[in-house]
Amino acid sequence: MQWEQALRELQLPEERAVGLKEYVVGMMKKDRHHQRGFYNAYHGTSLYSGCGTALAYVRQYKGANNLFRRTLAQWETDCASEGKSRSTAPADAATWSRSHPLAFSFVREPMEHFISGWSEVAFRAQRGGHPQYAVEEGRYAFVNRSRDLQDAAKGFIEDTLLGRLWRTRDKTDAHVFAQIGPLRHVRRVGFIGRLESTDADWLALGQAAGAALPHLAEDRSHPETSASAEPPARVAMARVIRDSLPHRRALCRILSPDYVCLGYRLPSGCDDVLDVWRDAACVGSARKG
């Protein structure tokens, strides 16, 4: 089968470095003009201005967007009620906010991000209302394997590997796309935090912006896709990545730009993947650590 050959080529230790670079860079070029490409997905940027400080939040799929937006919206409201929203800004505060914001984003461990995104895809596909899964079954291998979630998870990795995902007309697939994508759309990202250290990095963001940001609002993750709830689809994908070295290595290589630019340590069995990217310049300013 086509996917088996592609998977075999990606997981072979003796694969020439140029093979991986051509594969990933080729996909980057292929989708560079599309907001939903695997390495170029854009989830938007939200602007906030309060207490004399301007922030631009570069949103990430499966990146606790609601948590940050809810907190910053309340911060704006509180600053306005205290009469501090324009204390150090020029008369045209809207123009000032758009020209002087500190752009920031929060990311997470790339494999964990993929697992979380898959959980979202699986939930929406099962729930219905997303016609690309119900009607265009020939496009997605995972759709026809829904009775066995681990088999479906393997099918979804195959779908990712063969480039089926970024042809979708729905934003659901974008939940698993590389996190460097949104960062490529912003000229300069001044701060990149991690969800693994949310509280500490949120405090550091406030210090970088020179603002006393409020405590983060209560997390309201969807119970059907939240990591703490351990939904079956999420558990199945985690097991596949843990138990199947070929699938784990394939994902490591597909996600290698995220690992390089965001500074995360690769999972076991993937240590050689970064060798071909060691001296690569990250896209834009999207480098962490």
N, C-alpha and C positions, 0 to 999 in steps of 0.2 A: 504494500500500500504506500501511497505517496507520503503520508505523514510519518510512517515508520522509517522511511529512508531519510527524511529530513531530521527526525529525532535522532537517528543513528549517527548522522553526520555531525550534529551539534554536540553529542555527548562523547565522541571519541577523544581520548586524551591527546592523540597524535595529530589532531586536526591542525592544519596550518593557521597561524594567527590571522592571515589575510582573509580566511574564510569567514570568521566571526565579524571582522570589521566590515567586510563587504555586505554581509547579511544585515547587520544593524544599521550601518550608514545608508544602505540601499533603502531600507524601510523608512529611515528619516527623510530621505530625499523624496520618496514616494508620497509621503503625507504632509510635506512641509507647507502646502497651501491649504490644508484642511484643518479645521479646529478640532476635529475628532480623531485625528490620526494617533496611532499608538504612542508615538514619541512627541506628539504635538497637540495633544488635547488641551483645550482652554476652557476652564470652568468659570472664568470671569474674575474681576477684581472689584472689591467693595471699598469705597472711600468713607472714612470717618474723620470728623473734625470736632474736637472737644477740649476745653480747658487749655487752649492755645497750642494744641498738638494735632498734627494731621497724620493719619495712618492709612495705608493702602493694603488691604488684606488680599493676597493672591490665593484664591480658593483652590483646594485640592479635593478631588473625589475621594470619598472615604477618609477624610482628613479632619473630622470633627468640625465641619463647617458651621453647623447650627450653634455649637457651643461658643465659638469665637464671635460669630455675627450677633448672637443674642447678647453676649456680654458687652460688645462694643456699642451696640445700639442703645443699651441701657446707660452706658458711660456717656454717650452723647446727650441723652435726655437729662441725666443728672447734672452734667456740666451746664447745660442750657438753663436748667431750673435754678442753678446757683449763680447764674449770670457770668459764667466763666468761659463760655464757648468761644468768645472772640477776644479774649483779654489781651492776647499778644498778636492777633492777626490783623492785617490791613482791613480797610472798610469792606472790600470785596472778598469776604471770607471764602466763598465758593471757589473763586479763582486761586486763592492762596492754597486752599486744601488740595487742589489738583496739581499744583506746580511744586509743592514742597512736602509731599507726604513721605514717610518712611515706609517703603514697601517691605512686607514680611509675609512669610508663609510657614506652615507647620507640615512636616512630613513624618513618615513612619518607616520602619524596617521594610524594605521592598517586598520580600516574600510575604510578610504579614499583610502588607497592603494588598497584594494580589489575592491572598486567601479571603480577606474581607470583601474585596470587590466581587469575587466569585460568589460569595454568600449572597450578595445583593442580586447578582444576575440570576442565580438559582431560585431565589425567592420570587422575583418578578416573573420569571418564566413559568413557575408553578402556579402563581396567582392568576396569570393571564393578563390581558390588556396590553400586551406587547406583541404585535402581529408578526414581527420578524422571527420570533421563536415558534409561533404556531403555524404560520403559512409557509415560510421559507425554510423548511426543515432540512433541505438539501445543503444549506449553507453551514449549519452547525452540527458537528458530530455529537455533541453532548445531549442534544434534544432527544435523540432516539435511544438514549441509554438511561433515561430518568428512573427506571425501576431499580437500578443499582447505582447508588450515589458515588461510590468510588470509581466505578466505570465511567459515570458521567463526568466526574472531575478529570479523569484522564482524557476524556473526549474534549473537554474544554481547553486543556493544555494543548491538545493537538490543534484545536481551532485557533488558538493564539499563535502557535508556531507557524501555521500555514497562512497567517494574515487574513483570516476570515472576519475578524472582529471589527476592524476599522472601516468596513464597508457598510456598516449598519446605518440606518436612518434614525435610529433611536439612541439616546444618550446612555442607555443602560450599560452597554459594553464598556463605555469610557471609565467605569468604576475600577477596572483593572489596569488601565493604561498607565504608562510610566509617569512618575511624579515630576520628572524634569520637564514634561510637556508644558504645564502652566507657567513654569519659570522661564521658559524660552520666549514667552510673549511679553515679558516685562524687561525694560532696558536694564534696570539695576534693582536687584533684590537685596536690601540692606541687612536683613535678618532672616535666618532660617532656623526655626525651632524644631524640636522633635516631640512627638506624642508620647514617647517613652519617658520623657522628663518634662511633661507639660507644665507643671506648676513652677519649676525652677526656671524654665525657658520663658515662661510668660512674665515672670519677674524680671528676667534679663532683658526682655523686649521693652518693658516699661523703662528700664534704666537707659537703654539705647535711645529711646525716643524722648527721654527727659520728661516722662509723664508718670503720674501715680495711677496706674491702671487698677481697676477694681478686681476683686477676686473673681475667678471664672464662675459663670453661672452653673447651675446644676446640670449635669450631663443627662440628656434625654434621648439616648440611643434607641433605635427601633428594636424591640424585643425579639423580632424575628431574624435580625441580622447582627445583633450585638455580640461581640466576642464573649462577654461574660455569660450570655445565655447559652453558648455552645450549640448553635443550630446544627442539625444533622449535616447539611451540605458543607458547612465550614469544617466540621470534624472530619468528614470524608476527604476533603482536599488536603487537610493537614496530614492525614495518614498517608495519602499518596505521595506527598512530598517527602515525608519521613522515610517511607519504606521503598520507594522506587528511585534508585539513583539516576537512571536515565531521565526520568521526568524532572527530578530536582535539578540536574545539571542543565537541562534544556531551559528551564525557567531562570536559572542563574545567569545563563548567557543572554537570554532575551532581556533580562532586567539589569544586565551589567552596567549600562550607563547610569542607572540610579545608584547602584552600589558605589561606583566611582565618584560621581558628582556629589552625592549626599553623605559619603564617608562612612557607610555601614560595612561591618565585617561580613564576608560571605559565609553561607552555611557550610557545614562539613561536606567534603567531597567536591567542592567547587573552588578550592584554593588557587588553582592554576588559571582560572577564568580571567582574573584581573591583569595577568601578565601582559596581555595584548593592549590594555588600556592604560598601563602605568604612566605613560608620558602624554596621554591624550588631554587636550584642553577641553574643559567642560563647556557646554553651550552657554552662551551669554555669561552671566555671573553666577550660575547655579552650581556653586561648589560649596560644600559644607565640610568643615574640619580641615 
